[in-house]
Amino acid sequence: MVDYTPSSRAVLRRSPDKRQDDETRFLKNWLKNPLRIGAVTPSGPVLARKMASHVDPNGTGPVIELGPGTGPMTAALVDRGVDPSRLVLVEYSPDFCRLLRDRFPKATVVQGDAYSLKKTLAGLLPAPADALVSGLPLMTRPEPLRLRLVQEAFDLLKPGAPFIQFTYSVVSPVPLKSANFSAEPSERIWRNIPPARVWVYRRGS
Ligand SMILES: C[S@@+](CC[C@H](N)C(=O)[O-])C[C@H]1O[C@@H](n2cnc3c(N)ncnc32)[C@H](O)[C@@H]1O
């Protein structure tokens, strides 16, 4: 039985007013740093559910989320049945971190840089993670940095566990030349602004 807190329920079933609050907050953050935020509006529920569908709700290990923003993917994970106490959320914006702590009080919210993942999560993971969900705008960063992030992430995941990433791009946001991991794209998800695709990367399955 999933323990929904009233605040995480509120994210899942939020009113149009609340949704607009999130959109305004998101836009304000985007105006401050467009490259870091990488989108003008939070992801929609169809994309969020698709991302969450790759995470096993019955696992017991940590589930890492990078760049949760206002929490649409986080809410979809909880809705899927992932225990919020398994969630480790890494977010750069202090403003989003405050919101996430309020909405997901059982999750571990880490204010820090996802691109220095091992350093940012040092001592915080009780076991190798079962999955990683990323909403980072990878395409705004140079290829070597993206590759380093993915390799660092695989070192924190169980062998074969998914690194789940969405992108608005037509190509894989993680460079695939000389990759030592598998990569599987979804169909294009049109019911999102803008339309997106989900990629699942796995190493050592
Ligand atoms: C495209 S938004 C996605 C937000 C949310 N996951 C969604 O789908 O609506 C990117 C998010 O990544 C965060 N972010 C960007 N660079 C980051 C970094 N280096 N470390 C941690 N979070 C970062 C931004 O603050 C923002 O919340």
The ligand as a Tripos MOL2 file, in Angstrom:
@<TRIPOS>MOLECULE
LIG
   27    29     1     0     0
SMALL
NO_CHARGES

@<TRIPOS>ATOM
      1 C1         13.6000   20.5900  -18.3510 C.3       1 LIG1
      2 S1         13.4660   20.9130  -16.6130 S.3       1 LIG1
      3 C2         12.6050   19.4180  -16.1500 C.3       1 LIG1
      4 C3         11.8190   19.5580  -14.8720 C.3       1 LIG1
      5 C4         10.8880   18.3890  -14.5770 C.3       1 LIG1
      6 N1         11.6000   17.1420  -14.4880 N.3       1 LIG1
      7 C5          9.8430   18.2770  -15.6390 C.2       1 LIG1
      8 O1          9.8950   17.3060  -16.4110 O.co2     1 LIG1
      9 O2          8.9620   19.1530  -15.7040 O.co2     1 LIG1
     10 C6         15.1350   20.6680  -16.0500 C.3       1 LIG1
     11 C7         15.3370   20.6500  -14.5550 C.3       1 LIG1
     12 O3         16.6980   20.2840  -14.3030 O.3       1 LIG1
     13 C8         17.2340   21.1240  -13.2980 C.3       1 LIG1
     14 N2         18.6970   21.1790  -13.4960 N.ar      1 LIG1
     15 C9         19.3700   21.7110  -14.5480 C.ar      1 LIG1
     16 N3         20.6990   21.5470  -14.4060 N.ar      1 LIG1
     17 C10        20.8730   20.8760  -13.2410 C.ar      1 LIG1
     18 C11        22.0190   20.4010  -12.5520 C.ar      1 LIG1
     19 N4         23.2530   20.5890  -13.0390 N.pl3     1 LIG1
     20 N5         21.8340   19.7380  -11.3860 N.ar      1 LIG1
     21 C12        20.5870   19.5280  -10.8870 C.ar      1 LIG1
     22 N6         19.4540   19.9720  -11.5020 N.ar      1 LIG1
     23 C13        19.5860   20.6350  -12.6510 C.ar      1 LIG1
     24 C14        16.5380   22.4670  -13.5350 C.3       1 LIG1
     25 O4         16.6080   23.3000  -12.4010 O.3       1 LIG1
     26 C15        15.1230   21.9800  -13.8670 C.3       1 LIG1
     27 O5         14.3950   21.7870  -12.7010 O.3       1 LIG1
@<TRIPOS>BOND
     1     1     2 1
     2     2     3 1
     3     2    10 1
     4     3     4 1
     5     4     5 1
     6     5     6 1
     7     5     7 1
     8     7     8 2
     9     7     9 1
    10    10    11 1
    11    11    12 1
    12    11    26 1
    13    12    13 1
    14    13    14 1
    15    13    24 1
    16    14    15 ar
    17    14    23 ar
    18    15    16 ar
    19    16    17 ar
    20    17    18 ar
    21    17    23 ar
    22    18    19 1
    23    18    20 ar
    24    20    21 ar
    25    21    22 ar
    26    22    23 ar
    27    24    25 1
    28    24    26 1
    29    26    27 1
@<TRIPOS>SUBSTRUCTURE
     1 LIG1         1 GROUP 0 **** ****
